[in-house]
Amino acid sequence: SSGINAEYGGTKIKMEKVEKLHKILLENFPLDKVPGWDNAGYILRSNNPDCSKILISNDLTIKVVNEALRKGIRFIISYHTPYITIPKVLIGNKFPTNLIFKMIKNNIDLVTLHTAVDAMTN
C-alpha cells in the first residue's frame, strides 16, 4: 500500500466534505452492480470525517492502518472489505475487528469498492 494525496493533473484536490468524495466514488463505482454477498461501500464513518488525505490499498491490514496514522490520513479506500458478513460478536483483539476498533478510536473512515470496481466497463 502507499498513502497518496488525491491528485488530478498534478494539482492537489482539497475536498471539504466527505460527502463530495463519497458521491464521486459512487458515480464512478456504483453500488447497484455489487452482488448481495459483497459488503462494498461505506463500511466505517467516523464522527470527525476528513478526506484531505486518502490512503488507497488493496487490503485492509494493520500495516495499512498504521501507515494512515503515521501520515495523518483519516480516509482509507480499500479494494477488499474486512468483512463479507459482519459477525454477531466483535472480538477486539481478533483480526479484522482489531483494525476496525483502532480506526474508530482514531476517526478513520473506510470505503471498500471490491465488486463495484470489478463491474466497471470503461
KEKE-3310 file (N, C-alpha, C; in steps of 0.2 Angstrom, whole numbers, plus 5000, padded with zeros to 4 digits):
npx = (5004:5001:5001:4993:4990:4975:4975:4974:4979:4991:4988:4983:4969:4958:4946:4932:4922:4917:4906:4906:4917:4912:4901:4907:4914:4904:4898:4907:4909:4897:4886:4875:4878:4884:4885:4874:4881:4892:4901:4902:4905:4902:4910:4914:4911:4917:4915:4921:4924:4937:4944:4955:4967:4971:4972:4975:4972:4974:4971:4964:4975:4985:4996:4992:4983:4991:5000:4992:4989:5002:5004:4995:4982:4965:4956:4952:4953:4949:4951:4947:4935:4935:4926:4915:4903:4896:4901:4892:4897:4909:4926:4938:4952:4955:4958:4948:4943:4950:4957:4946:4941:4953:4953:4941:4943:4953:4946:4945:4939:4932:4930:4925:4927:4927:4918:4911:4921:4926:4915:4916:4915:4922)
npy = (4994:5011:5027:5041:5058:5064:5068:5077:5079:5084:5094:5096:5090:5097:5092:5097:5091:5075:5069:5074:5067:5054:5054:5056:5044:5035:5038:5034:5021:5012:5006:4998:4988:4979:4963:4954:4947:4954:4966:4980:4997:5011:5007:5011:5025:5040:5051:5062:5066:5067:5070:5075:5069:5054:5036:5023:5006:4989:4978:4979:4980:4979:4985:4995:5002:5007:5015:5024:5031:5036:5045:5054:5052:5051:5044:5029:5020:5005:4990:4977:4972:4972:4963:4951:4947:4954:4949:4941:4944:4955:4953:4961:4959:4952:4949:4954:4964:4970:4980:4988:4993:5001:5010:5016:5022:5031:5040:5036:5034:5022:5015:5003:4995:4984:4973:4983:4990:4979:4977:4988:4994:5003)
npz = (5000:4998:5004:4997:4991:4985:4969:4954:4938:4943:4952:4969:4976:4987:4996:5004:5010:5016:5010:4997:4991:4993:4985:4972:4971:4971:4959:4950:4954:4955:4967:4964:4956:4963:4970:4981:4991:4993:5003:5000:4999:5010:5024:5037:5046:5053:5067:5065:5050:5038:5023:5017:5015:5007:5009:4998:4996:4993:5002:5018:5031:5047:5044:5035:5042:5052:5044:5039:5051:5054:5044:5046:5040:5037:5030:5021:5007:5002:4992:4995:5007:5025:5031:5024:5028:5043:5059:5072:5085:5090:5092:5100:5100:5089:5072:5058:5067:5077:5069:5065:5077:5080:5070:5073:5085:5081:5072:5058:5042:5032:5016:5005:4989:4981:4972:4965:4958:4950:4942:4933:4917:4908)
capx = (5000:5005:4997:4993:4985:4971:4978:4972:4984:4997:4985:4980:4962:4956:4939:4930:4917:4917:4900:4908:4921:4908:4897:4912:4916:4898:4897:4912:4909:4890:4885:4869:4881:4888:4881:4871:4886:4898:4900:4906:4903:4904:4910:4915:4911:4919:4912:4925:4927:4942:4947:4960:4972:4967:4976:4972:4975:4971:4968:4965:4979:4987:5001:4989:4980:4997:5003:4987:4990:5008:5004:4989:4977:4959:4951:4955:4949:4951:4948:4944:4932:4937:4921:4910:4897:4898:4900:4887:4901:4915:4931:4943:4959:4955:4958:4949:4939:4955:4958:4940:4942:4958:4950:4935:4947:4957:4942:4947:4934:4934:4926:4928:4924:4928:4915:4910:4927:4926:4909:4917:4916:4926)
capy = (5000:5018:5033:5046:5063:5064:5072:5077:5084:5087:5098:5093:5092:5098:5091:5100:5087:5068:5068:5075:5062:5048:5055:5055:5037:5031:5040:5030:5014:5012:5000:4994:4982:4975:4957:4954:4944:4958:4971:4986:5004:5015:5002:5014:5033:5042:5057:5068:5064:5071:5067:5079:5065:5047:5031:5018:5000:4983:4975:4982:4977:4983:4990:5000:5007:5011:5019:5030:5035:5039:5050:5059:5051:5049:5041:5024:5017:4998:4986:4972:4973:4967:4958:4950:4947:4956:4944:4943:4946:4958:4952:4967:4958:4947:4952:4961:4968:4975:4986:4992:4997:5005:5015:5020:5026:5037:5043:5034:5032:5016:5014:4997:4995:4977:4971:4989:4991:4973:4978:4993:4993:5008)
capz = (5000:4998:5005:4992:4991:4979:4964:4947:4934:4947:4957:4975:4977:4994:4997:5011:5013:5014:5006:4990:4989:4993:4978:4966:4971:4969:4952:4946:4956:4958:4971:4962:4952:4968:4972:4988:4996:4994:5008:4997:5001:5016:5030:5043:5045:5059:5070:5063:5044:5035:5017:5014:5013:5006:5008:4994:4997:4990:5008:5025:5036:5052:5041:5031:5047:5055:5039:5039:5057:5054:5039:5047:5035:5040:5025:5018:5002:5001:4987:4999:5013:5030:5032:5019:5033:5050:5064:5078:5091:5088:5097:5099:5099:5083:5065:5057:5072:5080:5064:5065:5083:5080:5066:5076:5090:5078:5067:5051:5038:5027:5010:5001:4982:4978:4966:4961:4954:4946:4937:4928:4909:4905)
cpx = (5004:5000:4998:4988:4981:4973:4975:4976:4989:4994:4981:4973:4960:4949:4937:4925:4918:4912:4902:4912:4917:4904:4901:4913:4910:4896:4901:4912:4902:4889:4879:4872:4884:4883:4879:4876:4891:4896:4904:4902:4906:4904:4910:4915:4912:4915:4915:4928:4932:4945:4952:4966:4969:4973:4972:4975:4971:4967:4969:4969:4981:4993:4998:4986:4986:5000:4999:4988:4997:5008:4998:4983:4971:4954:4955:4950:4952:4948:4944:4941:4934:4932:4916:4903:4899:4896:4895:4891:4907:4920:4937:4950:4960:4954:4951:4946:4944:4957:4952:4940:4947:4956:4945:4939:4950:4953:4945:4941:4936:4928:4929:4924:4924:4924:4912:4915:4927:4920:4910:4918:4920:4933)
cpy = (5006:5023:5038:5052:5063:5069:5072:5082:5087:5092:5095:5095:5092:5098:5093:5095:5080:5066:5069:5070:5055:5048:5053:5047:5033:5032:5035:5023:5013:5005:4996:4988:4977:4969:4957:4951:4949:4964:4977:4992:5007:5010:5006:5022:5036:5048:5063:5067:5069:5067:5071:5075:5058:5042:5025:5011:4994:4979:4980:4978:4981:4988:4996:5005:5011:5016:5026:5034:5039:5045:5055:5058:5048:5046:5036:5021:5010:4994:4981:4974:4969:4962:4957:4950:4949:4951:4946:4946:4949:4957:4957:4965:4953:4951:4950:4966:4973:4981:4991:4996:5002:5011:5019:5025:5032:5040:5042:5032:5026:5015:5008:4997:4989:4976:4977:4991:4985:4974:4984:4991:4997:5007)
cpz = (5000:4999:5000:4994:4985:4975:4957:4943:4938:4952:4963:4975:4985:4995:5004:5014:5011:5009:4998:4987:4988:4986:4972:4966:4969:4962:4948:4948:4959:4961:4969:4958:4957:4970:4979:4993:4997:4999:5006:4999:5007:5022:5036:5042:5052:5061:5067:5056:5041:5029:5013:5012:5013:5006:5004:4995:4994:4996:5014:5030:5041:5049:5038:5036:5050:5050:5039:5045:5057:5050:5040:5042:5039:5036:5021:5013:5001:4996:4990:5005:5019:5032:5026:5023:5040:5055:5069:5084:5088:5093:5096:5098:5093:5077:5062:5062:5075:5075:5065:5071:5083:5076:5069:5081:5087:5072:5060:5048:5033:5022:5006:4994:4978:4972:4962:4956:4948:4940:4932:4921:4906:4907)
residu = (SER:SER:GLY:ILE:ASN:ALA:GLU:TYR:GLY:GLY:THR:LYS:ILE:LYS:MET:GLU:LYS:VAL:GLU:LYS:LEU:HIS:LYS:ILE:LEU:LEU:GLU:ASN:PHE:PRO:LEU:ASP:LYS:VAL:PRO:GLY:TRP:ASP:ASN:ALA:GLY:TYR:ILE:LEU:ARG:SER:ASN:ASN:PRO:ASP:CYS:SER:LYS:ILE:LEU:ILE:SER:ASN:ASP:LEU:THR:ILE:LYS:VAL:VAL:ASN:GLU:ALA:LEU:ARG:LYS:GLY:ILE:ARG:PHE:ILE:ILE:SER:TYR:HIS:THR:PRO:TYR:ILE:THR:ILE:PRO:LYS:VAL:LEU:ILE:GLY:ASN:LYS:PHE:PRO:THR:ASN:LEU:ILE:PHE:LYS:MET:ILE:LYS:ASN:ASN:ILE:ASP:LEU:VAL:THR:LEU:HIS:THR:ALA:VAL:ASP:ALA:MET:THR:ASN)
# end
